[in-house]
Each structure stands twice: as C-alpha cells, then as structure tokens.
Amino acid sequence: MSISSINYSSSVLGAQIRNINQQLTELSTQLSTGKLSQNYSGMGTNEGFAIASRAQLANIGAYTDTITNVNVSINLANTALQSLTTIRNTVQTGSASTAQDLNVNGQTVAQNTAAAQFASMVGVLNTQSGNRYLFSGTAFNTQSVANADDIINGTTTQAGLKTVMAERQAADLGANGMGRLVQTQPTPSSVKVSEDVAGSPFGLKIAAVSSTLTGATLTGPSGSPVSFSVDLNGTNPSNGDKLSVQFTLPDGSTEQIDVTASTATPTPAGSFAIDATNPTNTASNLNAALNTAIQKLANTSLVAASAVTAGDNFFNTAGSAIGTAAAYNQAATPAPATGATALSGTNPSDSISPGFAAGDTITVNGTTLTFVNSGATGNQLNVTDSIQTLMSKIDSITGTSKPSTIHGGVITINTDDAASLSITSSNTGALGALGFSSSPVTATRPPLRVGSSPASSATTLVNGSANTVKWYQGNDGPGSARSTAVARVDDSITVQYGAQADEDAIRRQLQAIAVFGTFSTSPTGQYSGGQVAALSLRTTQALTPQPGAQRVEDIQTDIAMAQNTMKDATTRQTQAKAQLQSIIDQAESASPDQVASEILALQNALQASYQTTANLAQLSLVKFL
C-alpha cells in the first residue's frame, strides 16, 4: 500500500492561495490608481451610467468650446458697435454746432470731422474675428463694406456717392435754379407757379397754399402738373396781408415760404411793396418777392434735402413701387388723385375709375386684403375707403420705415425689403387705375440714379446697380440679421448673434455721416451758409435716435441677450458636469479605506493559508500514525 504525496500546486489550498494573491494584486492596483478596474468587465453593473455620463461630458466640452468662440465674436462686435456709437455722437455734436465757417474747399470743420469719421466707421464695419467678417451676415468670408474712397469717389467704372449727389442736385434744382418750378404772370394782375412735369420725383412739390390778400383770388393747388395762381383782380392788398406756400422737399420734409404785403420803405425782407397808385406794379412786386423766396428755398433747404435724398438713393437697401393714378376729383374734370381719393369708383367727383368693389382682393406679400361694403375690420377695406387708407394698410404689412406717399397723382409704395415686395389684385383694372399696370407690382431696388441727361431736365430715377458702387457687399437676403449666425450652446438651446452692415440703424448712420462729410459748396456763394446750415440740421436729426426706429444700441442689446443665454447655459453645464462626474466616480472609483481593509483581510487569510501549508509540509507517516 502506497500513500500519495501532498501536491501543493494542485491542491485546493494552493488554488485558494493563488486566488488570494490575485485579489491582493487587483486591490493593490485599485489602491494605486483609485479605479475599480482597468477594463470594462471589471467595472461592475454601474459602468453603463458612467459611459453615458462621459458622453454628456463630451457634449458639454464641445458646447464650452462653442461658447468661448462665440463670446469672442460677440465681444468684438460689441466693441465695434460701441465705436459706432462714439462716432455718431462725435459727428452729431459737430453738426449741431452753430459754427458754419467754410474753408477753401467749401466745408466746415464739422464736415471735415465727419469725413474722417466716415472712414473710421467703414474700418469698424470691416472688423474680423479670425477670418470671419462680423458684419457680412452669412457671407462672412466677404468684406462687409467697400473701401471708403470707392464709396465716396467711385472707381474707374462705377460712380460713387459724390457723383450721385451732384446728379441729384442738378435734377432737383432744375435749369433755372427754381427747384423745378415754373413761375409766370398769365395776366398783369396775376401770378402762377407750377411744377414743371407731372409725376417727376425731383424738385419742390406744391403741398398747400393759403392767402389773406384782400381782394385776391387764389386757385389751386390742383391740376397736372400741380399749380396754383393768385389774381389780385386789379386791387391792392392791405398792409400785412400774406401769401403762404408750403412745399414738400425730396427728403419728405416740408417748408413754407411767406410773402407779406407792405407799405414800409424800404420794403422788409420777405415782403412785397404795395403800389398805392398802380395795382399792376403791386402784382409785379408780388411776383418778384415770390420768385426771390422760392429761389432762396431752392438754393438752401432744397439743396440740403437733395443731398440727403441722394444719400438715400445710394445707401438705402429698401425700394419703392411707383404708379400714377387716374382720378376725377372735380366733376368730369381730370385731376390727379390725392390721399383722399376713394377706391370704389362709385363717386365720379373723387374716386379712381374703374374702382374696387365688394369681394375684390389685394394681396400684399402673401397677406390678403378684402374689400367689403362697410364695417371693415382687420385685413379688410371698405369700398369707400381712401387711397391713403390703402397705403397705410400696405405699409403695416410691409413694415416699411418710410411711409408710402401720394403727390400729384403719383403713388409711391415704399418698402424696406425691395426683394420681397409683391402686390397683386383680383381686380387688375382697379389696380391699373392706381397706376400699377403690371402684376405683380414689384419694387425698384437701389442704388437709384437720375434717369437722363442733362440731369436738370430729367424726370425719372433708374436702377443704377450696373454703374454705381455697391457699398454693402455682405449678405442681403431675407430674414433677420441676427439669424445669419447661429450656434448651438446646449442640447436644446441655440443663440443668434449675426450682424449686417446694412441694418437700418447702421445704414442710416453711415449714410448721414457720408452725406455730411461729402457735401461741399462755394466758399463765397450767396446761399452757401444756408445750404450747410440746412444740411447740418438734417444731419443732427438723422443721427438722433427716433422712437420706433432701430438703434445701434438695439443691436448691442440683441447680442447681449445671446451672451446672457450662453452665460446661463454655462452655469447649468457647470452644475451638470459636477453631477455627471459624481456618477462616474461612484461607478468607477475605489474607496481607499475599503480597499485597504480588504487588503488587510486578505493578508490575514493568506498568512493563515501559508501556516496551514507549512504544517502540512511537515506531515509524515509516523506523525500521521
């Protein structure tokens, strides 16, 4: 009989010792790394939560990078916008000053300052963040604004603002320097003033006339072209009697001239002498005084208004649709439509013909206006409503910042987005009676140039895009400027922080400063001081924020809101990161105290196993027996 020897390596006790050693190794690794395991299988059932948490942490890291980059762009844009505000205030302070001393170039110090500030503003608008132009909208790889010199002076093939202003001034003044007005004496006792051409966009437009001239007959303003006349009827007015004429200027402003009958010697400025012995001489004196007053208005305020309007023709990215309405506002006598002219065609003394009827529709940019007999509400019009009511409805739909107008039968529908304007009607005849023969009615896009040469006799404005510098070179498509740059900063949150140099507030400021800094006149001219004074007033007004109009500060507010949104997102993400990291730590981290306790227990077990092994190794048959 034989007794097998004890084999340690194959014994249960040996396997137990090897297992304890393996556990000690793993626990030592946990103690040194702080992790439960170096592989997925050893992490336990909670590792799925840890993996999901890591994915969320990666997303947060990406959002953090995005927020950092967007903040850089916003901070640069805000700095640029703040510079624009400073430039605006500087030029406005200068234009509001009373000093109108002209240098040899026919400009004031304030105008020279404006020219320098214009160049600075162009530089600000071409600010880049990396390779991204901040004020180009979606066309961020394109320089936002043309070079300052090109904008003002043009290139070899394209006209700049200076040329557009000169053409417009010639067209507004006319060959006789009377603002496109024609003044005559049809009879020895009468005076007549008429616009030179019906429907012309240039010059002074007769808006209203009133008279207190004793014994005189006032006719008009009426007719096509619009005119008025005053007949003294062979009598003399009384001392202090007055003729007042109100004109609409190209920029939409109105000014009034007054000529007063006077017996004083010498005759005061703005007055005409009463010849007590010869009423015909009095009529001639009235004619001369009226001519002098019109000449002064044309060569001062009209020149300034012409410069402002030329700036609008060059810079304004809006547009307009123009039609000449046919109407009868005196029994069977053709006369130009006015804002009060009815739309129905049922009143032959003052309505368009043919007119609109109940059930007819006009669709403006997709919004339909429906005609009803009476009681119109919302997007409805009464058939008896006026052209002015219709224009107001259209303006509310297009959201234009420049109200539509009617003068001398010419209806001008203004829009801030020329590309989108579309007007159609179920009654094409009535739409045609408003002067719009084509359907849909669309807008002419600027820049606008004087339509023919010589400019002094031109009667139209034409699209000048082919031969005029395009000052704004970025994106000008539909949609808000802010939406041209969008970033996701959280799982369900995006921010919009785009900007465009042609936004209304920026464009109006650039336009006003460019016109003020570009305009020049004769240093010694009779009316030079009046021209600069009138332009300075308009520049000051243009640079004064108006209620309801966009301001540069509004753009700053918009991007500040985007920054606040990102700040809030960052705060939430910081809290989420701590929570997610806690989940990962709980799933993967090993407690040092617990690991040390387990190591101590295993060491005790291992020591006991080794002691047992030693005892067994000393066992013999003698001892066993």
TORDOKOL-922114 format. One record per residue (C-alpha): x negated, y, z negated. Coordinates in steps of 0.001 Angstrom, whole numbers, plus 500000, padded with zeros to 6 digits. Layout:
REM residues N
XYZ/...
This chain:
REM residues 625
500000500000500000/498679503446501024/499541506938499789/499605509728502377/497592512824501548/499222516178500967/499009518287504225/499277521962503320/499819523315506802/502787521084507495/504288521189504072/507374523168503079/505252525071500620/502826526086503382/505661527337505561/507012529342502647/503622530939502048/503310531850505747/506782533398505674/505878535440502619/502703536624504334/504680537645507423/507146539584505276/504271541275503490/502800542300506846/506109543735508024/506672545574504756/503165546980504880/503866548287508406/507139549829507178/505285551442504290/502641552946506565/504994554077509415/508161554819507462/510147552857510087/512151549707509637/510653548134512744/508531548805515787/511055547158518113/514794547328518756/515544543821517415/514186544708514022/516188547879513558/519424546324512491/523072546892513395/522983550727512976/520435551261515744/523262551880518264/524213555021516319/520589556111516343/520324555703520132/523495557749520691/522205560405518322/518912560588520205/520813561168523477/522708564043521874/519463565487520536/518020565374524062/521045567303525365/520637569875522627/516984570236523571/517980570909527180/520599573463526057/517976575122523875/515654575500526870/518520576915528961/519492579386526249/515887580525525948/515606581143529694/518988582866529944/518134585081526993/515000586220528790/517070587236531833/519722588926529718/517161590844527694/515521592091530895/518905593006532384/519910594836529228/516645596783529240/517288597714532867/520860598779532134/519689600873529209/517247602578531579/520138603331533931/521993604982531053/518959607115530263/518629608113533932/522326609014534072/522077611218531015/518948612942532302/520470613832535676/523799614802534153/522106617205531753/520289618813534666/523344619082536910/525368620637534091/522827623419533545/523703626863534843/520299627451536463/520772627456540250/517454628973541334/516429627483544675/512861626631545611/511412626956549112/512982623597550006/516438624815549096/516752622710545950/516939623354542233/514691621844539580/517589619594538558/517832618278542123/514110617553542236/514505615654538980/517433613723540455/515347612714543486/512652611294541195/515237609561539008/516823608016542107/513514606336542977/513260605120539377/516781603744539489/516019601796542668/512993600292540931/515102599336537910/517699597658540113/514968595544541709/513963594086538325/512957590414538466/512932587636535900/510349585259537267/511259585049540952/514902585935540335/516243589412541192/518648590195538367/520991592496540308/521415590477543508/524233588184542388/523959584736543938/521361586000546431/518805586037543621/515885585436545991/516689588667547852/515589592148546786/518652593811545319/518297597298546781/516487598633549843/513422600808549302/514236604302548046/512632606066551013/514516603898553511/517813604615551776/517294608378551930/515351608869555166/516231605742557127/513984603615559305/512969603826562945/516207602123564000/518660602874561172/519923606139559731/519565606928556054/521724608956553688/520210612282554776/521382611768558368/524841610603557308/525224613690555100/524144616048557889/526568614489560375/529421614624557901/528756618267557000/528834619270560672/532077617353561165/533715618876558074/532682622459558793/533520622405562485/532056624584565194/533495627785563725/532466627110560115/536113627277559045/536475623711557804/538240622554560990/540949625195560573/542151627425563374/543317630924562409/545288633146564772/547667636127564879/550598634993567043/552132638446566687/550740641730565406/552606641245562125/551893637547561520/549056635222560590/548885631478561330/546470628843560017/546433625321561464/544392622153561123/542588621557564410/543575617910565044/546319615727563603/545010612781561653/541376613875561570/539536612809558388/537362615916558470/537622619411557068/540113621237554877/543669619895554731/546542622284554040/548337620947550977/550650623761549837/551320627448550439/553197629987548325/553812633697548732/555096636637546729/554526639045549621/557536641375549663/559476641202552922/557319638429554381/558492635155555868/556488632016555014/556799628967557270/555305625574556518/553092623809555873/554583621495558491/554079620144561982/551422618018563569/548718619156563187/549768620741559901/550031624535559913/551594627470558103/552326631044559078/553118634282557299/555011637071559063/555092640474557342/558015641405559608/556673644910560141/556799645783556444/554196646298553767/553949644077550723/553787645602547270/550584646112545332/549674642850543564/551725640613545885/549845637420546629/549475634664549212/548162631386547761/546987628419549821/545996625074548334/543669622796550284/542700619155549879/538982618564550390/537382615392551809/536462614071548353/540107614237547246/539696617373545128/541976620375545616/541082624042545631/543178627148546001/542445630496547578/544409633638546765/544564636883548732/546222639807546976/547730642952548435/546016646011547020/546159649789547250/542849650232545441/539851651853547089/537500650188547691/539501647034548193/538608644469545481/537116641119546439/539796638602547299/542277641321548260/543550642954551449/544298646639551840/547837647891552256/548019650476555019/550997652535553927/551309654154557354/550786651129559573/552104647675558588/550326646186561612/546995647192560074/548115645565556834/548719642307558745/545246642583560273/543778643177556824/545605640093555544/544219638079558441/540667639257557727/540923638628553970/542346635161554562/539562634427557036/536914635549554533/538422633409551761/538602630328553999/535041630874555223/533793631070551635/535696627946550585/534488626036553636/530861627007553135/530748626315549388/533166623772547949/533813622041551278/530085621607551895/529696620068548434/532745617840548913/531410616806552310/528103615712550733/529946613694548076/532170612061550710/529184611263552920/527661609532549906/530849607529549534/530806606649553247/527216605420552867/527240603686549477/530783602586548724/531300598899549473/535063599367549421/537044600123552568/540276601504553935/543003600862556470/544338603908558286/547614604338560143/549599607320561454/553263607056560503/556041608282562765/558856610056560907/561587612632561222/561837614944558249/563767617702559954/566958616929561834/565897615440565176/562578617324564993/559475615142564899/557293615898561892/554593613975560042/555637611601557311/554882612521553710/554762610586550481/558457611363550007/559480609897553363/561892606980552914/561173603434554077/564716602437555041/565228604231558334/568820604975557311/568174608659556675/567408610274560035/566314613522558385/563468611993556396/562601608346556971/560453606155559165/562113604687562224/562575601794562545/562733601223558807/562782598323556379/565999596530555416/567021594330552505/565346590938552769/562292592234554583/558926591486553004/555436592941552901/552639590596551803/549512592189550350/546517589921549668/548880586990549172/551365588830546918/554788589354548491/556867592493548023/560547592018548838/562983594763549843/566349594920548081/569257597339548406/568884598643544850/567708597754541347/564176596725542366/562067595096539644/558607593528539596/557414592819543134/560487594344544729/561126597597546578/564390599410547161/565050600133550815/565481603764549767/562058603945548113/559404606284549486/556104605671551242/554386606844548060/556157604102546072/554995601516548586/551402602796548416/551491602645544625/552713599032544783/549943598142547216/547337599864545035/548481597914541971/547975594666543892/544571595525545376/543369597117542134/541692599939544044/539796602530542044/540639605139544694/544414605652545200/545791605414548718/546833608673550322/549057610200552999/548392613512554671/549700614873557927/551380611547558572/548109609645558175/548357606818555634/545073605621554171/545190602363552221/542073602226550047/540567599073548595/537511598190546530/537143594883548382/537425595530552098/536741591888552931/539903590680551211/542467593268552358/545287591715554328/548744593237554791/551496591615556820/555242592136557090/558266590212558266/559354593487559915/556498594310562277/558453597212563745/558699598991560394/555035598239559663/554238599764563047/556295602843562147/553900603307559235/551127603466561786/549814599914561489/550282598310564871/548115595236564303/548914592421561902/547409591596559532/546314595066558523/542646594890557534/540129597376556164/537208599015557885/534016598289555991/531414600943555403/528960602417555990/531113604878557914/529649607322560406/531013610293562338/532559608752565417/531388611012568238/529003613763569250/528929616671568761/529908615995565177/531554619423564875/534415618276567103/534584614610566064/537946613259564935/537138609725563721/534925607716561425/533485604466562757/531719601435561338/528040602300561148/526662598984559937/524719598411563158/522703601627562961/522735602555559265/520565601342556387/522302598774554198/521344599962550738/522561596880548821/521016593627550011/522265591097547485/525410589017547342/528602590966548036/531116588161548320/534409587827546475/534527587074542773/533213588877539745/529576589883539491/529266588088536169/530250584753537760/527261584855540120/525029583401537378/526477580649535194/524685578455532633/525932575544530514/524820576096526939/526839573388525204/528799570304526177/531953572326526845/530665575923526992/529274577947529873/528242581597529935/528362584045532836/525580586607532970/525251587645536623/524987591258537782/525086593102541101/523684596492542015/526881597288543932/529094597026540855/531274600107540662/529559601740537681/526063601228539081/527037602162542638/528795605377541570/525776606451539524/523282605625542282/525484607412544812/525896610584542762/522192610846541964/521172610134545571/523510612806546976/522463615399544390/518768614705544903/519031614658548717/521193617729549373/519340620876550351/520349624242551732/518835627522552881/516933629174550025/518274632571551110/521672631670552564/524765633706551725/526615630696550343/523658628588549153/524175629267545460/527856628424545727/527100625178547529/524673623985544868/526985625115542070/529914623199543579/527777620091544091/526355620343540567/529881620397539157/530870617343541165/527680615515540165/528324616212536492/531875614894536849/530739611821538787/528230610936536072/530794611362533300/532441608020532444/536132608142533319/538931606310531478/539761603043533188/536628603065535340/533778600633534816/530781601984532896/527224600704532719/527906600129529031/530717597745530016/528208595579531877/525995595588528804/528972594532526706/529707591643529065/526212590209528883/526080590861525136/529155588643524814/527284585938526707/524400586340524287/526730586093521295/528253582939522737/524784581426523068/523892582522519543/526975580767518168/526151577677520227/522600577682518861/523895577852515291/526214574890515868/523484572927517612/521023573541514773/523551572097512325/524270569186514667/520552568444515020/520211568061511256/523183565705511099/522030563656514083/518533563371512666/520012562185509397/521872559411511244/518664558348512955/516703558412509712/519314556337507917/519337553804510730/515586553541511286/513689554793508244/512378552548505492/512568553728501859/509006553741500405/510265552855496930/512356549962498176/509543548657500399/507049548877497505/509446546984495232/509916544272497870/506147544016498413/505618543553494650/508237540826494508/506691539029497490/503238539347495998/504511537672492795/506155534940494825/503028534461496862/500919534219493718/503248531569492315/503090529634495585/499331529774495616/499237528494491963/501511525613492857/499360524802495850/496235524795493684/497843522423491192/498928520095493935/495470520135495434/494062518743492153/496597515870492005/495065512281492194/496459508731491942/495039508349488464/496694511569487356/499841510652489200/499936507234487420/
